[in-house]
Amino acid sequence: MDADYTDYEYLPECKDGCGALHDWMPSNEAAHAVCHNHEKQTGHTWRVQQRMREDRR
């Protein structure tokens, strides 16, 4: 699925104090990849927040 056609954007976040790991991203898979890389490097836990894209509201 092309990310430009989804209604949501995703924010990868560290739950152990680092904060947002990237700006809002159009792809859930890409946001998860950022989080997994951060976890491998630091051992920190993470989450991906989801919101409706501004242009779809």
Distance bins in CASP14 RR format, pairs under 12 A and 6 or more apart:
PFRMAT RR
TARGET T0000
AUTHOR 0000-0000-0000
RMODE 2
METHOD distances of the structure
MODEL  1
1 7 0 0 0 0 0 1 0 0 0 0 0
1 8 0 0 0 0 0 1 0 0 0 0 0
1 26 0 0 0 0 0 1 0 0 0 0 0
1 27 0 0 0 0 1 0 0 0 0 0 0
1 28 0 0 0 0 1 0 0 0 0 0 0
1 29 0 0 0 0 1 0 0 0 0 0 0
2 26 0 0 0 0 1 0 0 0 0 0 0
2 27 0 0 0 0 1 0 0 0 0 0 0
2 29 0 0 0 0 0 1 0 0 0 0 0
3 9 0 0 0 0 1 0 0 0 0 0 0
3 10 0 0 0 0 1 0 0 0 0 0 0
3 24 0 0 0 0 0 1 0 0 0 0 0
3 25 0 0 0 0 1 0 0 0 0 0 0
3 26 1 1 0 0 0 0 0 0 0 0 0
3 27 1 0 1 0 0 0 0 0 0 0 0
3 28 0 0 0 0 1 0 0 0 0 0 0
3 29 0 0 0 0 1 0 0 0 0 0 0
3 30 1 0 0 1 0 0 0 0 0 0 0
3 31 0 0 0 0 0 1 0 0 0 0 0
3 53 0 0 0 0 0 1 0 0 0 0 0
4 26 1 0 0 1 0 0 0 0 0 0 0
4 27 0 0 0 0 1 0 0 0 0 0 0
4 53 0 0 0 0 1 0 0 0 0 0 0
4 55 0 0 0 0 0 1 0 0 0 0 0
4 56 0 0 0 0 0 1 0 0 0 0 0
5 26 0 0 0 0 1 0 0 0 0 0 0
5 27 0 0 0 0 0 1 0 0 0 0 0
5 53 0 0 0 0 0 1 0 0 0 0 0
5 55 0 0 0 0 0 1 0 0 0 0 0
5 56 0 0 0 0 0 1 0 0 0 0 0
6 25 0 0 0 0 0 1 0 0 0 0 0
6 26 1 0 0 1 0 0 0 0 0 0 0
6 27 1 0 0 1 0 0 0 0 0 0 0
6 28 1 0 0 1 0 0 0 0 0 0 0
6 29 0 0 0 0 0 1 0 0 0 0 0
6 30 0 0 0 0 0 1 0 0 0 0 0
6 31 0 0 0 0 0 1 0 0 0 0 0
6 50 0 0 0 0 1 0 0 0 0 0 0
6 51 0 0 0 0 0 1 0 0 0 0 0
6 52 0 0 0 0 1 0 0 0 0 0 0
6 53 1 0 0 1 0 0 0 0 0 0 0
6 55 0 0 0 0 0 1 0 0 0 0 0
6 56 0 0 0 0 1 0 0 0 0 0 0
7 26 0 0 0 0 0 1 0 0 0 0 0
7 28 0 0 0 0 0 1 0 0 0 0 0
7 50 0 0 0 0 1 0 0 0 0 0 0
7 51 0 0 0 0 1 0 0 0 0 0 0
7 52 1 0 1 0 0 0 0 0 0 0 0
7 53 1 0 0 1 0 0 0 0 0 0 0
7 54 0 0 0 0 0 1 0 0 0 0 0
7 55 0 0 0 0 1 0 0 0 0 0 0
7 56 1 0 1 0 0 0 0 0 0 0 0
7 57 0 0 0 0 1 0 0 0 0 0 0
8 24 0 0 0 0 1 0 0 0 0 0 0
8 25 0 0 0 0 0 1 0 0 0 0 0
8 26 0 0 0 0 1 0 0 0 0 0 0
8 27 0 0 0 0 1 0 0 0 0 0 0
8 28 1 0 0 1 0 0 0 0 0 0 0
8 31 0 0 0 0 0 1 0 0 0 0 0
8 48 0 0 0 0 0 1 0 0 0 0 0
8 49 0 0 0 0 1 0 0 0 0 0 0
8 50 1 0 1 0 0 0 0 0 0 0 0
8 51 1 0 0 1 0 0 0 0 0 0 0
8 52 1 0 1 0 0 0 0 0 0 0 0
8 53 1 0 0 1 0 0 0 0 0 0 0
8 54 0 0 0 0 0 1 0 0 0 0 0
8 55 0 0 0 0 0 1 0 0 0 0 0
8 56 0 0 0 0 1 0 0 0 0 0 0
8 57 0 0 0 0 0 1 0 0 0 0 0
9 22 0 0 0 0 0 1 0 0 0 0 0
9 23 0 0 0 0 1 0 0 0 0 0 0
9 24 1 0 1 0 0 0 0 0 0 0 0
9 25 1 0 0 1 0 0 0 0 0 0 0
9 26 1 0 1 0 0 0 0 0 0 0 0
9 27 0 0 0 0 1 0 0 0 0 0 0
9 28 0 0 0 0 1 0 0 0 0 0 0
9 30 0 0 0 0 0 1 0 0 0 0 0
9 31 0 0 0 0 1 0 0 0 0 0 0
9 48 0 0 0 0 0 1 0 0 0 0 0
9 49 0 0 0 0 1 0 0 0 0 0 0
9 50 1 0 0 1 0 0 0 0 0 0 0
9 51 1 0 0 1 0 0 0 0 0 0 0
9 52 0 0 0 0 1 0 0 0 0 0 0
9 53 1 0 1 0 0 0 0 0 0 0 0
9 54 0 0 0 0 1 0 0 0 0 0 0
9 55 0 0 0 0 1 0 0 0 0 0 0
9 56 0 0 0 0 1 0 0 0 0 0 0
9 57 0 0 0 0 0 1 0 0 0 0 0
10 20 0 0 0 0 0 1 0 0 0 0 0
10 21 0 0 0 0 0 1 0 0 0 0 0
10 22 0 0 0 0 1 0 0 0 0 0 0
10 23 0 0 0 0 0 1 0 0 0 0 0
10 24 1 0 0 1 0 0 0 0 0 0 0
10 25 1 0 1 0 0 0 0 0 0 0 0
10 26 1 0 0 1 0 0 0 0 0 0 0
10 27 1 0 0 1 0 0 0 0 0 0 0
10 28 1 0 1 0 0 0 0 0 0 0 0
10 29 0 0 0 0 1 0 0 0 0 0 0
10 30 1 0 0 1 0 0 0 0 0 0 0
10 31 1 1 0 0 0 0 0 0 0 0 0
10 32 0 0 0 0 1 0 0 0 0 0 0
10 33 0 0 0 0 0 1 0 0 0 0 0
10 34 0 0 0 0 1 0 0 0 0 0 0
10 35 0 0 0 0 1 0 0 0 0 0 0
10 46 0 0 0 0 0 1 0 0 0 0 0
10 47 0 0 0 0 0 1 0 0 0 0 0
10 48 1 0 1 0 0 0 0 0 0 0 0
10 49 1 0 0 1 0 0 0 0 0 0 0
10 50 1 0 1 0 0 0 0 0 0 0 0
10 51 0 0 0 0 1 0 0 0 0 0 0
10 52 0 0 0 0 0 1 0 0 0 0 0
10 53 0 0 0 0 0 1 0 0 0 0 0
11 19 0 0 0 0 1 0 0 0 0 0 0
11 20 1 0 1 0 0 0 0 0 0 0 0
11 21 0 0 0 0 1 0 0 0 0 0 0
11 22 1 0 0 1 0 0 0 0 0 0 0
11 23 1 0 0 1 0 0 0 0 0 0 0
11 24 1 0 1 0 0 0 0 0 0 0 0
11 25 1 0 0 1 0 0 0 0 0 0 0
11 26 0 0 0 0 0 1 0 0 0 0 0
11 27 0 0 0 0 0 1 0 0 0 0 0
11 28 0 0 0 0 0 1 0 0 0 0 0
11 30 0 0 0 0 0 1 0 0 0 0 0
11 31 1 0 0 1 0 0 0 0 0 0 0
11 32 0 0 0 0 0 1 0 0 0 0 0
11 34 0 0 0 0 1 0 0 0 0 0 0
11 35 0 0 0 0 0 1 0 0 0 0 0
11 46 0 0 0 0 0 1 0 0 0 0 0
11 47 0 0 0 0 1 0 0 0 0 0 0
11 48 1 0 0 1 0 0 0 0 0 0 0
11 49 1 0 1 0 0 0 0 0 0 0 0
11 50 1 0 0 1 0 0 0 0 0 0 0
11 51 1 0 0 1 0 0 0 0 0 0 0
12 18 0 0 0 0 0 1 0 0 0 0 0
12 19 0 0 0 0 1 0 0 0 0 0 0
12 20 1 0 0 1 0 0 0 0 0 0 0
12 21 1 0 1 0 0 0 0 0 0 0 0
12 22 1 0 1 0 0 0 0 0 0 0 0
12 23 0 0 0 0 1 0 0 0 0 0 0
12 24 0 0 0 0 1 0 0 0 0 0 0
12 25 1 0 0 1 0 0 0 0 0 0 0
12 27 0 0 0 0 0 1 0 0 0 0 0
12 28 0 0 0 0 1 0 0 0 0 0 0
12 29 0 0 0 0 0 1 0 0 0 0 0
12 30 0 0 0 0 1 0 0 0 0 0 0
12 31 1 0 1 0 0 0 0 0 0 0 0
12 32 1 0 0 1 0 0 0 0 0 0 0
12 33 0 0 0 0 1 0 0 0 0 0 0
12 34 1 0 1 0 0 0 0 0 0 0 0
12 35 1 0 1 0 0 0 0 0 0 0 0
12 36 0 0 0 0 1 0 0 0 0 0 0
12 37 0 0 0 0 1 0 0 0 0 0 0
12 38 1 0 0 1 0 0 0 0 0 0 0
12 39 0 0 0 0 0 1 0 0 0 0 0
12 44 0 0 0 0 0 1 0 0 0 0 0
12 46 1 0 0 1 0 0 0 0 0 0 0
12 47 0 0 0 0 1 0 0 0 0 0 0
12 48 1 0 1 0 0 0 0 0 0 0 0
12 49 0 0 0 0 1 0 0 0 0 0 0
12 50 0 0 0 0 0 1 0 0 0 0 0
13 19 1 0 1 0 0 0 0 0 0 0 0
13 20 1 0 1 0 0 0 0 0 0 0 0
13 21 1 0 0 1 0 0 0 0 0 0 0
13 22 0 0 0 0 1 0 0 0 0 0 0
13 23 0 0 0 0 0 1 0 0 0 0 0
13 24 0 0 0 0 0 1 0 0 0 0 0
13 25 0 0 0 0 0 1 0 0 0 0 0
13 31 0 0 0 0 1 0 0 0 0 0 0
13 32 0 0 0 0 0 1 0 0 0 0 0
13 34 0 0 0 0 1 0 0 0 0 0 0
13 35 1 0 0 1 0 0 0 0 0 0 0
13 38 0 0 0 0 1 0 0 0 0 0 0
13 39 0 0 0 0 0 1 0 0 0 0 0
13 44 0 0 0 0 0 1 0 0 0 0 0
13 45 0 0 0 0 1 0 0 0 0 0 0
13 46 1 0 0 1 0 0 0 0 0 0 0
13 47 1 0 1 0 0 0 0 0 0 0 0
13 48 1 0 0 1 0 0 0 0 0 0 0
13 49 1 0 0 1 0 0 0 0 0 0 0
13 50 0 0 0 0 0 1 0 0 0 0 0
14 20 1 0 0 1 0 0 0 0 0 0 0
14 21 1 0 1 0 0 0 0 0 0 0 0
14 22 0 0 0 0 0 1 0 0 0 0 0
14 34 0 0 0 0 0 1 0 0 0 0 0
14 35 1 0 0 1 0 0 0 0 0 0 0
14 36 0 0 0 0 0 1 0 0 0 0 0
14 37 0 0 0 0 0 1 0 0 0 0 0
14 38 1 0 0 1 0 0 0 0 0 0 0
14 39 0 0 0 0 1 0 0 0 0 0 0
14 41 0 0 0 0 0 1 0 0 0 0 0
14 42 1 0 0 1 0 0 0 0 0 0 0
14 43 0 0 0 0 1 0 0 0 0 0 0
14 44 1 0 1 0 0 0 0 0 0 0 0
14 45 1 0 0 1 0 0 0 0 0 0 0
14 46 1 0 1 0 0 0 0 0 0 0 0
14 47 0 0 0 0 1 0 0 0 0 0 0
14 48 0 0 0 0 0 1 0 0 0 0 0
14 49 0 0 0 0 0 1 0 0 0 0 0
15 21 0 0 0 0 0 1 0 0 0 0 0
15 35 0 0 0 0 1 0 0 0 0 0 0
15 38 0 0 0 0 0 1 0 0 0 0 0
15 39 0 0 0 0 0 1 0 0 0 0 0
15 42 0 0 0 0 0 1 0 0 0 0 0
15 43 0 0 0 0 0 1 0 0 0 0 0
15 44 1 0 0 1 0 0 0 0 0 0 0
15 45 1 0 1 0 0 0 0 0 0 0 0
15 46 1 0 1 0 0 0 0 0 0 0 0
15 47 1 0 1 0 0 0 0 0 0 0 0
15 48 0 0 0 0 0 1 0 0 0 0 0
15 49 0 0 0 0 0 1 0 0 0 0 0
16 35 0 0 0 0 0 1 0 0 0 0 0
16 38 0 0 0 0 1 0 0 0 0 0 0
16 39 0 0 0 0 1 0 0 0 0 0 0
16 42 1 0 0 1 0 0 0 0 0 0 0
16 43 1 0 0 1 0 0 0 0 0 0 0
16 44 1 1 0 0 0 0 0 0 0 0 0
16 45 1 0 1 0 0 0 0 0 0 0 0
16 46 0 0 0 0 1 0 0 0 0 0 0
16 47 0 0 0 0 0 1 0 0 0 0 0
17 38 0 0 0 0 0 1 0 0 0 0 0
17 42 0 0 0 0 0 1 0 0 0 0 0
17 44 1 0 0 1 0 0 0 0 0 0 0
17 45 0 0 0 0 1 0 0 0 0 0 0
17 46 0 0 0 0 0 1 0 0 0 0 0
17 47 0 0 0 0 0 1 0 0 0 0 0
18 34 0 0 0 0 0 1 0 0 0 0 0
18 35 0 0 0 0 0 1 0 0 0 0 0
18 38 1 0 0 1 0 0 0 0 0 0 0
18 39 0 0 0 0 0 1 0 0 0 0 0
18 41 0 0 0 0 0 1 0 0 0 0 0
18 42 1 0 0 1 0 0 0 0 0 0 0
18 43 0 0 0 0 0 1 0 0 0 0 0
18 44 1 0 0 1 0 0 0 0 0 0 0
18 45 0 0 0 0 0 1 0 0 0 0 0
18 46 0 0 0 0 1 0 0 0 0 0 0
18 47 0 0 0 0 0 1 0 0 0 0 0
19 34 0 0 0 0 0 1 0 0 0 0 0
19 35 0 0 0 0 0 1 0 0 0 0 0
19 38 0 0 0 0 1 0 0 0 0 0 0
19 42 0 0 0 0 0 1 0 0 0 0 0
19 44 0 0 0 0 1 0 0 0 0 0 0
19 45 0 0 0 0 0 1 0 0 0 0 0
19 46 0 0 0 0 1 0 0 0 0 0 0
19 47 0 0 0 0 0 1 0 0 0 0 0
19 49 0 0 0 0 0 1 0 0 0 0 0
20 31 0 0 0 0 0 1 0 0 0 0 0
20 34 0 0 0 0 1 0 0 0 0 0 0
20 35 0 0 0 0 0 1 0 0 0 0 0
20 38 0 0 0 0 0 1 0 0 0 0 0
20 46 0 0 0 0 0 1 0 0 0 0 0
20 47 0 0 0 0 0 1 0 0 0 0 0
20 48 0 0 0 0 0 1 0 0 0 0 0
20 49 0 0 0 0 1 0 0 0 0 0 0
21 30 0 0 0 0 0 1 0 0 0 0 0
21 31 0 0 0 0 1 0 0 0 0 0 0
21 32 0 0 0 0 0 1 0 0 0 0 0
21 33 0 0 0 0 0 1 0 0 0 0 0
21 34 1 0 1 0 0 0 0 0 0 0 0
21 35 1 0 0 1 0 0 0 0 0 0 0
21 36 0 0 0 0 0 1 0 0 0 0 0
21 37 0 0 0 0 1 0 0 0 0 0 0
21 38 1 0 1 0 0 0 0 0 0 0 0
21 39 0 0 0 0 0 1 0 0 0 0 0
21 41 0 0 0 0 0 1 0 0 0 0 0
21 42 0 0 0 0 0 1 0 0 0 0 0
21 44 0 0 0 0 1 0 0 0 0 0 0
21 46 1 0 0 1 0 0 0 0 0 0 0
21 47 0 0 0 0 0 1 0 0 0 0 0
21 48 0 0 0 0 1 0 0 0 0 0 0
21 49 0 0 0 0 0 1 0 0 0 0 0
22 30 0 0 0 0 1 0 0 0 0 0 0
22 31 1 0 0 1 0 0 0 0 0 0 0
22 32 0 0 0 0 0 1 0 0 0 0 0
22 33 0 0 0 0 1 0 0 0 0 0 0
22 34 1 0 1 0 0 0 0 0 0 0 0
22 35 0 0 0 0 1 0 0 0 0 0 0
22 37 0 0 0 0 0 1 0 0 0 0 0
22 38 0 0 0 0 1 0 0 0 0 0 0
22 46 0 0 0 0 0 1 0 0 0 0 0
22 48 0 0 0 0 0 1 0 0 0 0 0
22 49 0 0 0 0 0 1 0 0 0 0 0
23 30 0 0 0 0 0 1 0 0 0 0 0
23 31 0 0 0 0 0 1 0 0 0 0 0
23 34 0 0 0 0 0 1 0 0 0 0 0
24 30 0 0 0 0 0 1 0 0 0 0 0
24 31 0 0 0 0 1 0 0 0 0 0 0
24 34 0 0 0 0 0 1 0 0 0 0 0
24 48 0 0 0 0 0 1 0 0 0 0 0
24 49 0 0 0 0 1 0 0 0 0 0 0
24 50 0 0 0 0 1 0 0 0 0 0 0
24 51 1 0 0 1 0 0 0 0 0 0 0
24 52 0 0 0 0 0 1 0 0 0 0 0
24 53 0 0 0 0 1 0 0 0 0 0 0
24 54 0 0 0 0 1 0 0 0 0 0 0
25 31 1 0 1 0 0 0 0 0 0 0 0
25 32 0 0 0 0 1 0 0 0 0 0 0
25 33 0 0 0 0 1 0 0 0 0 0 0
25 34 1 0 0 1 0 0 0 0 0 0 0
25 35 0 0 0 0 0 1 0 0 0 0 0
25 48 0 0 0 0 1 0 0 0 0 0 0
25 49 0 0 0 0 0 1 0 0 0 0 0
25 50 0 0 0 0 0 1 0 0 0 0 0
25 51 0 0 0 0 0 1 0 0 0 0 0
25 53 0 0 0 0 0 1 0 0 0 0 0
26 50 0 0 0 0 0 1 0 0 0 0 0
26 51 0 0 0 0 0 1 0 0 0 0 0
26 53 1 0 0 1 0 0 0 0 0 0 0
26 54 0 0 0 0 0 1 0 0 0 0 0
26 55 0 0 0 0 0 1 0 0 0 0 0
26 56 0 0 0 0 0 1 0 0 0 0 0
27 33 0 0 0 0 1 0 0 0 0 0 0
27 34 0 0 0 0 0 1 0 0 0 0 0
27 48 0 0 0 0 0 1 0 0 0 0 0
27 50 0 0 0 0 0 1 0 0 0 0 0
27 53 0 0 0 0 0 1 0 0 0 0 0
28 34 0 0 0 0 0 1 0 0 0 0 0
28 35 0 0 0 0 0 1 0 0 0 0 0
28 48 1 0 0 1 0 0 0 0 0 0 0
28 49 0 0 0 0 0 1 0 0 0 0 0
28 50 1 0 0 1 0 0 0 0 0 0 0
28 51 0 0 0 0 0 1 0 0 0 0 0
29 35 0 0 0 0 0 1 0 0 0 0 0
29 36 0 0 0 0 0 1 0 0 0 0 0
29 48 0 0 0 0 0 1 0 0 0 0 0
30 36 0 0 0 0 0 1 0 0 0 0 0
30 37 0 0 0 0 0 1 0 0 0 0 0
30 48 0 0 0 0 1 0 0 0 0 0 0
31 37 0 0 0 0 0 1 0 0 0 0 0
31 38 0 0 0 0 0 1 0 0 0 0 0
31 46 0 0 0 0 1 0 0 0 0 0 0
31 47 0 0 0 0 1 0 0 0 0 0 0
31 48 1 0 1 0 0 0 0 0 0 0 0
31 49 0 0 0 0 1 0 0 0 0 0 0
31 50 0 0 0 0 1 0 0 0 0 0 0
31 51 0 0 0 0 0 1 0 0 0 0 0
32 38 0 0 0 0 0 1 0 0 0 0 0
32 39 0 0 0 0 0 1 0 0 0 0 0
32 46 0 0 0 0 1 0 0 0 0 0 0
32 47 0 0 0 0 0 1 0 0 0 0 0
32 48 1 0 0 1 0 0 0 0 0 0 0
32 50 0 0 0 0 0 1 0 0 0 0 0
33 39 0 0 0 0 0 1 0 0 0 0 0
33 40 0 0 0 0 0 1 0 0 0 0 0
33 46 0 0 0 0 0 1 0 0 0 0 0
33 48 0 0 0 0 0 1 0 0 0 0 0
34 40 0 0 0 0 0 1 0 0 0 0 0
34 41 0 0 0 0 0 1 0 0 0 0 0
34 46 0 0 0 0 1 0 0 0 0 0 0
34 47 0 0 0 0 0 1 0 0 0 0 0
34 48 0 0 0 0 1 0 0 0 0 0 0
35 41 0 0 0 0 0 1 0 0 0 0 0
35 42 0 0 0 0 0 1 0 0 0 0 0
35 43 0 0 0 0 0 1 0 0 0 0 0
35 44 0 0 0 0 1 0 0 0 0 0 0
35 45 0 0 0 0 1 0 0 0 0 0 0
35 46 1 1 0 0 0 0 0 0 0 0 0
35 47 1 0 0 1 0 0 0 0 0 0 0
35 48 1 0 0 1 0 0 0 0 0 0 0
35 49 0 0 0 0 0 1 0 0 0 0 0
36 42 0 0 0 0 0 1 0 0 0 0 0
36 43 0 0 0 0 0 1 0 0 0 0 0
36 44 0 0 0 0 0 1 0 0 0 0 0
36 45 0 0 0 0 0 1 0 0 0 0 0
36 46 0 0 0 0 1 0 0 0 0 0 0
36 48 0 0 0 0 0 1 0 0 0 0 0
37 43 0 0 0 0 0 1 0 0 0 0 0
37 44 0 0 0 0 0 1 0 0 0 0 0
37 46 0 0 0 0 1 0 0 0 0 0 0
38 44 1 0 0 1 0 0 0 0 0 0 0
38 45 0 0 0 0 1 0 0 0 0 0 0
38 46 1 0 0 1 0 0 0 0 0 0 0
38 47 0 0 0 0 0 1 0 0 0 0 0
38 48 0 0 0 0 0 1 0 0 0 0 0
39 45 1 0 0 1 0 0 0 0 0 0 0
39 46 1 0 1 0 0 0 0 0 0 0 0
39 47 0 0 0 0 0 1 0 0 0 0 0
40 46 0 0 0 0 0 1 0 0 0 0 0
51 57 0 0 0 0 1 0 0 0 0 0 0
END
